[in-house]
Amino acid sequence: MNILLLYPEFPDTFWSYKHALSFVGKKATFPPLGLLSVAGLLPVAWSKRVVDLNVGKLHERDLLWADYAFIGGMVVQKESARRLIARCKTAGLPVVAGGPLFTMAPDDFPEVDHLVLNEAELTLPPFLQDLAAGQAKRVYTSPAFADMTKTPAPRWELIKMRPYHAMSIQYSRGCPFSCDFCNITSMLGRHVRTKTTAQIVAELDGLYAGGWRGRVFFVDDNFIGNKGHLKTDLLPRLIAWRQTKRGITFQTEASINLADDPELMRLMADAGFDTVFVGIETPEDIGLAECSKKQNENRDLVADVKRIQRAGLQVQGGFIVGFDSDKPSVFRRQIEFIQNSGIVTAMVGLLQAPKGTALYQRMLAAGRIRGESSGDNVEGTTNIEPLMDFARLHAGYQEILSHIYAPRHYYARIKTLLREYGLPPVRVAPTRSELMALVRSVYRLGIIGKERLHYWRLLAWAALRKPRLIPLAVTLAISGYHFRKVCELHVR
């Protein structure tokens, strides 16, 4: 059996880093981890071929070679997925689809031959069994949650690593919190399930043996959901692993209560973590209560962010406007929070209600759903009818983005971060692509860029005060170029 695993193209979004990737000579940020994991669940005797449309093209010879096409993806990849499905159907190739996009809205894809939904560890084996018996059903689903200790390692050998900026692995699924705009708990539950430390080390060994020397993203929605296992098992093992495996650094996502645990932050930094994404959402307690973001309530969030930064972990932040409780003053409050906290990478979006969330059900009952959530966090629209006049909401949203990504304010935020940022205990030599990024940034940002004055002032300031952080300063300057492009093209 020949299986063609297809990954749809990402549109130009905040997290695509499309305008920054050219600086480092890469084509995509991350590989298709879900498809590579599914490949590990397929029979060993089957031939497998991965085509990621973010780094390559799908050729007719691929379609002619295959017996089945397996397609996965996120909601934001929906339009590209539709085009892929249509091309497969035109070629007479049966399509098997799964992943978040199809699990959240299976009825949107009547043309798909087989929908293998929820967690593949549970639904793919019965599909394969029925397929072998010649009686495969159209839909396979399961209300249960998978035992991740039985999840096979991703099949890294099916891709070329060179076109990607970073690799990705998954340690856990589920989140102990229940923010009402988030569909993670509806898909993956509140009980945090983890792989064993041996599994994670084996996956990292596979990446290292494949030649990878760079960033690895733990894609967990809340990496610190099981603090006990992290502190006593995984992080100490990662610290030991990195003693002989040079060149690897980590980033992940976590809840703000990370700031309450100095030991955990120290262990993460010692293990090679240098960046963590945190859902801040809003500085307004009434907004946090509205969306059940209880872990963020009644805290000095700016102080929390700075504690994490001082531990050697750069904080990337998610922010939302458009809550029912939001008043026009929220736009200025968001700007002030972002600037004062030194969160350089600040993803600000209008509130959206994905299917499967408590927010969606609440808005549906109130007759306030106005379409589907796009999955694009910064497209400047929403699928709910806000209480605030939409023209005022959108104008305030534009005000935030215009301010925080204007070069003067963006570069000021980089300095705020660098002042607070504790020097990471793990030193990593610059890679060839990072050195090339510096050279390209000198020309594109420092010579022809409209931010050139701010760029040179930042490098001079960093050289005098934080010379070890010059690579981070350059990386953030390049990221800012991408963020401004996204804001200009898709919002303003």
N, C-alpha and C positions, 0 to 999 in steps of 0.2 A: 504494500500500500504506500502510495506517495502522498504525503501531506504537505500542503503549502500553508504556512502560517503567515498571515497578513496583518500588518499594523498600519492603521489609517494615519494620514498626515495631520499634524497639529496646525491649527490656524495661528496667525500672528497674535499671540497673547502675552500677558505679563510674564508668565512662567516659561514661555517658549525660548526666551533669550535669543531670538532669531537675530537681532541686530548686534548682539554682543559676540555671538559664536564666530563670526568672521574674524574677530580680533585674535582668537586662539586657534583658528584653522580647523574648527569642528563643524559638523553638520546638524547635530541634535544634542540636546542636553543629556537625556537618559535613554537606555535601550528599552525594548518592550519586555519588561520583567515578567508580566503576566503570561505572555505567549511562551517565553522561554521556560517558565515553570510548567505550563501545560505540556510542552514538549517532553518534559521529564516524566509525565504521567502516561504518555503514549507508549504503545508496545515498542520494545527495543528494536525489533526486526523491521519496523516501518522506516522508510526513508523520509527525512524531514528537511524542509527548506524554509528559511525565514526571509521575508521581504518586508523591510521597514521603509515605508514611503517617505519617511523623514530623512533618510540617508541614501536612498537608492530608488530605482524605478522597477515597476512590475512589467516584465516582458511577456510577450505572447508565448514564448517557449516555456516560461514558468507555468502558465495556465495549461498548456498542452501536456506538460509533464505530470501534473497533479491529478490525483483521484478525488481529493476533497480539499476545499479551502477552509481553514479555521481563521475566523476574524474576531479580534477582541479590541477593546478600547474604552476610553472615557467619554462622558457625555459631550465634552467640547469637541470631540472628533466625529460627531454624528454625520455631518455632511460629507466628509471624506469617506466615512464608512459606507454611506449610501452609494457613493460612486464606485467603491470597490465591489460591493455586492452586485451592483448592476453589471459591472464588467465580468465578474465571474459567471453570472447567469447567462450573459450573452455568449460566453465561451462554453456553456453547457456544463459548468463545474458546480457540483453540489456545495452548498455553504453551510458550515456549522459555526454558530456565533455564541459568544459568552462574554463575561466581564461586566463591569458596572453599567456601561451604556445599554446593553441589552437586558440586564437584570432589572434595571429601573423602569424600562419601558418596552417590554417584549411585544406588545400589541402594535408598536410603531413599525415593526419589520415583518409584515406578512410574507414577504418574498424569501425570507430565510428558510432553508429546508429543515434545519435542526437547531433549536435553542437549548444550549447547555448552560443553565443559569446558576446563580448563587456560587458557592465555593466548589471549584472544579474537583477537589479531592473527593467530594461526595457525589457529584452528578455526572462526572465524566466516565467513571467505571461502568455504571449501568448502561450508559449510551454505547460504550464500546462493546459491551456484552451483547446488547440487542443488535448492534450493527453487524457483529460477527454472525449472528443467527439470522440475519436478513429481515429483521423486524424492528428497525429503529423507529422510535416515536418522534414526534415533532418537538415536544417540550419536555425537558428534564429539569426538575426543581427540587429543593429540599429545604425544610424549615430548620434543620439541624445545623450545627456549627462543626467545622472540621477539627480533627486532632492534628495540630501542626507538627507534632513530633514525627508524623508519618509523611510529611510533605517532602518530595524529592528536591534535590538541588536543581537550580536552573541550568539549562543546557547552554552554557556560555560558548561552547565550540561552534554553535550554529550562527554566530554573528562575528563580524570583525569589530574589534573594540576601538580601533583608531578613530572612526568618525564621531565618537561620543565624547562629550565633555566630562561625564562622570558615569560610574557604574551604580547599580542600585541592588539592594537586597532587602528582604523583609524578615524581621525578627518576631513581630507580634501582630495580632489582629484583635479588634475590639477596643472599646474605650469606656472607662468607668463613669464618665460624665454623659449627660444627655441634653446638649444644647439643641434647642428646638428647630434650628435651621439646618442642622447637620444630619446627613443620612447614614453616617457610619454605624450608629448603633442599630438602625433598622436593618442594615445589610449584614453587619458583623457582630452585633451584640454588645452588651456592656461587660461581660466577663472577658478579661484579657487572657488570651491564649498565646503561648510562646513556643518557638522552636527551642530545642536544647542548645546549650552552648557548643556542644560538639558539632551540631548541624551548621551553626553560624561559622565556626572556625573552618569547617570543611568547605563551605561556600567561598569564604575569603581565600582559602588556599587555592581553590579552583581559579579565582580571578587572578591571583598572584602568579600561578603557574602559567596562565594564559598571557602573561606579560603586562598585566595592568599595574601601573604605578601612578596613582592619583587619587582623586576624590571618590568616596563611596557614600551613597545616600541611603540611610536606613529609612525606608518609605513608611514606616509605622505611623499611624495617625496620632498616637500618643506613646512615644517610646518609653516613657517612665510610668506606664500603667501598672507595672509590676516592679516596684522599687526593690523589693527584697531580693528577687532573683538577679536583678542588675548589679546590686552592690556586693552580693556574696559570691556570684558566679560569673556572669557574662563579662562585666567590665574588668575585673581582675585578670580574666583569661585574655581579653583583648590587649591589656597592658603588656602582658607577657608575650603575646603573639607579635606585637609591634617591635619588640626588641630585636627580632631577626628579620622582620619584613618592613623594609624602609620604603618611604615614599607614599604611604597610604594615610589619608586623613578622612574623617567622617563628619557627616552632618545628619540632622534628623528633625523631627517635630515633637514638641512636648507641651504640656500645660504649664501655666504660669507658676503653679506650686513647686516647680523645680527650684525656684528662688528660695524656698523654705528649707532646702536640704544642702548645706555646704559640702557635706561628705560626698553626696551624689554628684554635685557639680565638679568637685575636685577629681573624682574618679573618671568622669566623662572626659575632662580636659586631659588627664594623664593617659587615657586610652586613645587620644587622637581626635576627639570631637572638637570642632572649632566653631560650629554654626548650629543654631537651633531656631526653627520657626515656631512662633507662639501666636495663638489666636487671642489678640487683645480685644478686638471688636469695637469697643467704645469706652471712653473714659467716664461715661455717665452711668452711675449705679442703677438708675431707673431703667435704662436700656438693657443692662446686664440682667436685671431681674426679669425683664420682659421676655428675654430669649433663654431663660433658665441657665445662664452662664454663671452658676453659683460659685465655681472655683475662682472667678475673677472679682466677685463682689467684696466690698468692704476691705479693700486693699489699697496701698499706695503703689499703684501699678508702675509709675515711673521709677520709684525706688527698687521695685522688684526687678525691672529690666536692667537697671544699673548693677544690681548684685550679680546677675547672670553674666553681664558683660565683664565685670571685674574678675570673674572666675575664668575668663579666657574663652567665653562662648559668645560669638556675635549673635544678637537677636534679630531675626527677621520677623515682621509682624503683619498680621491680618487685621483689617479694620472694616467696619460696616457702617453705612448711614442709610436711613430709611426706616428705622424702627417707628412704631406708632407713637412712642413717647418722645421722639426727636423733635426739638424746636429749632428754629433757624440758628440759634447760638451754637448748635452742635458742630457746625462746620469749622468755626474758629477754634472750638475746643479740640477738635481732632487735629487741626494744624498745630496748635500749641503743644499738644501731647507728643506728636510725632517729632517735632523739632527738639523739644526738651529732653526726650528720652534717648535721642541718638539712634533711633531705629532707621537705618539708611534704606533698607529694602522694606518699604511700607506698601503693602498691597491693600488698596482701598476700593471697596466695591459697594454697589447698591444692594440692599437686602434682596435676596432671591429665595424662593421656596421650592427646593427640589422635591420631586415625587418621593413618597416614602417617609417624609419628615413630619413631625408634629406641627410645624408651621404650615406646611401644605394643607394638612387636614383642617387646621383652624381657619385658614384663609378660604379654603373651598367651602366650608360650612357657612362662612360669612358672605359668599358670593364675590370674593375679591381676587380670585385667580384669573389672570389675563393672558394666559399662555403657558408655554413650557420654559423651564429654566434652561439657559443655554450652556451652563457649565463654565462660561467665561467670566471670571471674577471682575474684570474691569471693562466690560463693554459699554457701561453707562446706561444700562436699562434694567428693568426688573419685570418679573412675571406676576407681581401682585399689584393691586391697586393701593398705593400708599395713602395715608391720611393727610400728609403734607401735600400741598399742590405740587404736581409732578414737575412743572416748569421751575418752581422754586427749588425743589429737591435736586433736580439735575443741574441747575445753576450753582447751587452750593457744592455739589459733587465736583463740578468743573473747577470751582474755586480752590478746593483742596488740592486736586492734582496739579493745577497750574502753579500753585505755591510750592508744594513739597518737591516737585521735580524741576522747578526753575533752577538753573545752575547755581545761583547765589545761595539759595536755601539748601539745595541738595549737598553741595560741597561743605557748607557749614555743618551739616549733620554728620558728614564723614569725620570731620575734626572732633565733634562731640563724642562720637564713638571711639575714636583713637585715643582721646584723653582718658576715657574710662576703661578701655579694653585691657584686661590683664594679659601680659605676654604669654602666649601658649607655651606650656612646658615642653611640647614636642616641636622640634625644629625640622622643617622639611626644605630641602634644596629646591630652588625654582626649576621647573621642568622646561624643556625646550619650547613648548607651546606657550608657556607663561613668559619666557623671555621674548618670544616673537610678539606676544600681546603687548608687552611694554614698548617695543619698537613701533608697532602699528599705532599704539595710543599716542605716542609722541607726535606722529604726523596727523592722525585723524582728530585727536582731541586738542593737542597742544599747538598745532600750527593752523589747521584749517577749521577747527571746531569753534562754535560760538562761545564755548565754555573755556577757551584757551587760557584766559587770565586766571580763572579759578583753578584750572588744572595745574598750572605752574606754581601758583601760590600754595596749593595743597602739597605738591611734591617738595617744595622748599621747606614748608613747615614740618612735614614728616621727616625729612632728612636731618633737621636740627633737633627734633624732639622725640621722634619715634622711628628711628631708622630701620628697626627690625620689621616694622609694619608697612614699609613702602610697598611691598607686593600686594598687601590687602588694600591699600589706598588706591593703587592702580586698578585692581580688580573691581572695586566699587565705582571708580570713575567710569570704567567701561560699562558696567551694569547700568549706571545712570543714563548713559547714551541710549541704551535699549529702552529703558522705561520712558524716557522723553519721547522717543519715536512712537511707542505704542500709544501714549497719551495723545500725541498730535494726530496720529492716523485714525484712531478709533474712538476717541472721546471728544476732543476739542474741535 
